[in-house]
Amino acid sequence: MELWNLQPAQAEMLFLGGIRLTAMLVIAPVFGARNVPRLAKIGLGMLLAYIIVPLSAVPAAAPLSLGEFVVAIGKECLVGLLAGWAVSLIVAGIQLAGALCGAQLSLGMESISDPMSGHQSGASEQLYIVFAMMIFLGTNSHHQLLLAIKSLFELLPVNGLVIDDLMPDRLILLSAQMLVVAARVAIPIIAASMVADVALAILAKIAPQTNVFFVGIPMKIGLASIAMVFTLPYMASYTESLYNGLFKWVFIVFGL
């Protein structure tokens, strides 16, 4: 498909596909980071549309009217945002796991600036986010994202969204899956923290003169750090399996 030899209907398809992909990249992991320039996101979205749309989209029979074109832009923005949101839930679940671990380790009060989102977050959250991003890039999960995008164009063509097909229960289901991800990642560290609390309670009964608060925090941090080191391989394989299932997360939103 040559840009200088496009028919009006083909140009509309490419533009609408670029709108969908740009909206998705605004929210998707890595690409949606705040430190990624906006022009880079727009350029990448349009470039991917030029590559993917001709391979998977159904050609339009005739150009759309102005009203239909405006409605189609809104539909493609919605599709892209929902797809990007579904993918970002994986990273959000891992970030939530980091927040839960930080709260258990009494690290919830400190915060540092997150360059990817521009918000303040705890050190444990930062650690888990960076780890999730490393897994995303190190396992070539961005390839899975591109395959999911191509499949989405095949199953849900440009301007093919029916608003009535978007069911709130699917969005609630995906949000619940985010909580499941957070729980599975954070449970080992939370369990280690609970073991430390039980040990400190027993110590306070056996030796009341011991300064439990002085001993407790280093003990909890130490046990949780050991648990974190031993569970990193599990977390890596679990996160990779989540990224390999990007198709499922994206398709659930649209009931595909």
C-alpha positions in Angstrom: 0.0 0.0 0.0 1.6 3.2 -1.2 0.8 6.4 0.7 0.8 8.5 -2.4 -1.6 6.2 -4.2 -4.3 5.7 -1.6 -8.0 5.7 -2.3 -10.1 7.8 0.1 -11.6 4.7 1.8 -8.1 3.3 2.3 -6.8 6.6 3.7 -9.8 6.5 6.2 -9.0 3.0 7.3 -5.3 3.8 7.9 -6.2 7.0 9.8 -8.8 5.3 12.0 -6.4 2.4 12.6 -3.7 4.9 13.6 -6.2 6.5 16.1 -6.9 3.1 17.7 -3.2 2.2 18.0 -2.2 5.7 19.3 -4.9 5.5 21.9 -3.7 2.1 22.9 -0.1 3.1 23.2 -1.0 6.0 25.4 -1.9 3.5 28.2 0.0 0.4 27.3 3.1 -0.6 29.4 6.4 0.9 28.4 5.1 2.8 25.4 2.6 4.7 27.6 5.3 6.0 30.0 5.2 9.7 30.7 8.9 10.1 29.6 8.1 8.8 26.1 7.4 11.8 23.9 3.9 12.3 22.7 5.0 12.7 19.1 6.8 9.4 19.3 3.6 7.7 20.5 1.7 9.2 17.6 4.4 8.4 15.1 4.6 4.8 16.3 0.9 4.4 16.2 0.6 5.6 12.7 3.6 3.5 11.6 2.1 0.4 13.1 -1.3 1.2 11.5 0.4 1.4 8.1 2.0 -2.0 8.6 -0.8 -3.9 10.4 -4.1 -2.5 9.0 -3.5 -3.6 5.3 -2.7 -7.1 6.6 -5.7 -7.6 8.8 -8.4 -5.1 8.2 -11.4 -5.5 5.9 -11.2 -2.9 3.1 -13.9 -0.3 3.3 -16.4 -0.4 0.4 -16.9 3.4 0.3 -15.7 6.5 2.1 -17.6 7.5 5.2 -19.7 10.6 5.5 -18.4 13.3 7.8 -20.8 12.3 10.6 -19.9 8.6 10.3 -16.2 9.5 10.2 -16.5 11.5 13.5 -18.4 8.6 15.1 -15.8 6.2 13.8 -13.0 8.2 15.4 -14.7 8.1 18.8 -15.2 4.3 18.4 -11.6 3.7 17.6 -10.4 5.9 20.5 -12.6 3.8 22.8 -11.3 0.5 21.4 -7.7 1.6 21.8 -8.1 2.9 25.3 -9.9 -0.2 26.5 -7.3 -2.5 24.9 -4.5 -0.5 26.4 -6.2 -0.5 29.8 -6.6 -4.3 29.6 -2.9 -4.7 29.0 -1.9 -2.2 31.6 -3.8 -4.1 34.3 -1.0 -6.7 34.4 1.6 -4.0 35.4 -1.0 -2.4 37.7 -1.5 -5.7 39.5 2.3 -6.1 40.0 2.5 -2.4 41.2 -0.3 -3.1 43.7 1.6 -6.1 44.9 4.6 -3.8 45.6 2.4 -1.4 47.5 1.0 -4.3 49.6 4.5 -5.5 50.4 5.6 -1.9 51.3 2.7 -1.6 53.7 3.6 -4.9 55.4 7.3 -3.8 55.7 6.4 -0.4 57.2 7.8 1.2 54.0 4.5 2.9 53.1 5.4 6.4 54.4 8.4 6.9 52.2 7.9 7.8 48.5 10.0 8.6 45.5 9.1 10.1 42.1 8.1 7.6 39.4 9.5 8.9 36.1 7.2 6.7 34.1 3.9 7.9 35.5 5.0 11.2 37.1 3.4 10.2 40.5 4.9 9.5 43.9 5.2 5.8 44.8 7.0 3.7 47.3 10.4 2.0 46.8 8.9 -1.4 46.8 6.4 -0.3 44.1 9.3 1.1 42.0 11.2 -2.2 42.4 8.3 -4.3 41.2 7.4 -2.0 38.3 11.0 -2.0 37.0 11.1 -5.8 37.4 7.8 -6.1 35.4 9.2 -3.8 32.7 12.4 -5.9 32.5 10.4 -9.0 32.1 8.2 -7.4 29.4 11.2 -6.4 27.3 13.5 -9.3 28.2 10.9 -12.0 27.2 10.0 -10.2 23.9 6.4 -9.7 25.3 6.1 -6.7 23.1 5.9 -9.2 20.2 2.9 -10.7 21.9 1.4 -7.2 22.2 1.8 -6.7 18.4 0.2 -10.1 17.7 -2.7 -9.2 19.9 -3.1 -5.9 18.1 -3.1 -7.7 14.7 -5.6 -10.3 16.0 -7.8 -7.5 17.4 -8.0 -5.8 13.9 -9.0 -9.2 12.4 -11.7 -9.9 14.9 -12.8 -6.3 15.4 -12.3 -4.4 12.2 -12.0 -0.7 11.9 -15.3 1.0 12.8 -16.7 -2.4 13.7 -17.3 -1.8 17.4 -20.9 -2.1 18.6 -21.3 -0.1 21.8 -24.0 -2.4 23.1 -21.5 -5.3 23.1 -19.4 -3.7 25.8 -20.6 -5.3 29.0 -19.6 -3.8 32.4 -19.3 -7.3 33.9 -16.2 -8.0 31.6 -14.5 -4.9 32.9 -15.2 -5.9 36.5 -13.9 -9.4 35.8 -10.6 -7.9 34.5 -10.3 -5.6 37.5 -10.7 -8.6 39.7 -8.0 -10.4 37.8 -5.7 -7.5 38.6 -6.3 -8.1 42.3 -5.6 -11.8 41.8 -2.2 -10.9 40.2 -1.4 -8.6 43.1 -2.3 -11.3 45.7 -0.3 -14.1 44.0 2.8 -11.9 43.7 2.6 -10.4 47.2 1.6 -13.5 49.2 5.1 -14.8 49.9 6.3 -11.5 51.3 3.1 -11.0 53.3 3.5 -14.5 54.7 7.1 -13.8 55.7 5.9 -10.6 57.4 3.2 -12.5 59.3 5.8 -15.1 60.5 7.9 -12.2 61.8 4.9 -10.8 63.6 4.1 -14.1 65.3 7.8 -14.6 66.3 7.8 -11.1 67.8 4.6 -11.8 69.7 6.1 -15.0 71.1 9.3 -13.1 72.0 7.4 -10.4 73.8 5.7 -13.0 75.9 8.9 -14.9 76.7 11.1 -11.8 77.3 8.9 -8.8 78.1 12.0 -6.7 78.8 13.0 -7.0 75.1 12.4 -3.9 72.9 10.2 -5.5 70.4 9.9 -2.4 68.2 13.7 -2.1 68.0 14.1 -5.7 66.9 10.9 -6.1 64.9 11.4 -3.8 61.9 14.8 -5.1 60.9 13.6 -8.6 61.4 10.5 -8.1 59.2 12.5 -6.4 56.5 15.2 -9.1 56.6 12.7 -12.0 56.4 10.7 -10.3 53.6 13.9 -9.6 51.6 14.9 -13.2 51.9 11.4 -14.3 50.8 11.6 -11.8 47.9 14.9 -13.2 46.7 13.7 -16.8 46.7 10.4 -15.9 45.0 11.9 -13.9 42.2 12.2 -16.9 39.8 8.5 -17.7 40.4 7.5 -14.1 39.9 9.5 -13.9 36.7 7.8 -17.0 35.2 4.4 -15.9 36.5 4.8 -12.5 34.9 6.0 -14.0 31.7 2.9 -16.2 31.6 0.7 -13.2 32.1 2.3 -11.4 29.2 2.0 -14.5 27.0 -1.8 -14.3 27.7 -2.2 -10.7 26.5 -4.6 -12.0 23.9 -7.0 -13.2 26.6 -6.9 -9.9 28.5 -7.6 -7.8 25.5 -10.3 -10.1 24.0 -12.2 -10.4 27.2 -13.0 -6.6 27.1 -14.8 -7.0 23.8 -16.2 -10.4 24.3 -14.2 -12.0 21.5 
